[in-house]
Amino acid sequence: MGGLIGVATSEKDGLMSKNGYMYRGTIPSVDSLDQLIQSGFYHVSKGSGDTSSWPTDLPSDSALLEVFDISYSAGTRICQRLTIIGKITGIYERFFDAKQKWGEWALKKS
């Protein structure tokens, strides 16, 4: 009987949807965070290109990125949260709103 109910991965549904909140992997050298919109969490490192989508005062080049896709009757809203853990701790947050634009990063905790 074991194995009848599959485990969800980023490629296939299981007990939960493949689009659900799960670990999405390590992504080195990320220039733009704008394209990371699938719900889940990622380990990301800042790239060397146009990094204007990153918080300007980020104290580290490596962070945990959490993405929440919030769908409701009026549309979809996406929240990105960057967490820096270590000697310096910080939590930054921004939203993709109904106007289809990313808001500014806000420092929630330092």
C-alpha positions, 0 to 999 in steps of 0.5 A, spaced: 500 500 500 505 504 500 506 509 495 499 510 493 499 517 495 504 521 491 509 526 494 508 533 491 514 536 487 515 542 483 513 538 477 507 533 479 501 534 484 501 529 490 497 530 497 498 538 495 498 541 489 505 542 485 503 550 485 503 550 493 508 553 498 514 548 498 521 549 497 523 551 490 531 550 490 537 554 491 538 560 485 545 563 485 546 569 482 539 572 481 539 579 478 531 580 478 526 578 483 520 580 479 520 573 476 520 569 482 512 569 483 511 561 484 508 560 491 514 557 496 521 559 498 527 559 495 534 560 497 537 566 493 543 570 492 544 577 489 547 577 481 552 582 478 547 585 473 541 589 474 539 588 481 534 594 481 528 589 484 532 588 490 532 592 496 537 597 496 540 597 503 540 589 503 546 587 508 547 581 505 547 578 498 544 571 500 537 571 503 531 566 504 525 568 499 518 567 501 513 568 495 505 568 497 500 567 491 494 570 494 488 569 489 481 572 491 475 574 487 478 581 485 484 578 482 491 575 484 496 579 489 503 576 490 507 578 496 515 577 496 518 576 503 526 576 503 529 574 510 536 575 512 539 570 517 546 571 521 550 576 524 545 581 521 538 580 521 532 583 516 526 582 513 523 586 507 517 585 504 513 588 498 507 586 494 505 585 486 498 589 486 492 589 482 495 594 478 500 589 476 506 593 479 511 591 484 511 596 490 517 598 494 520 594 499 519 595 506 523 593 512 519 590 517 524 587 522 532 589 523 
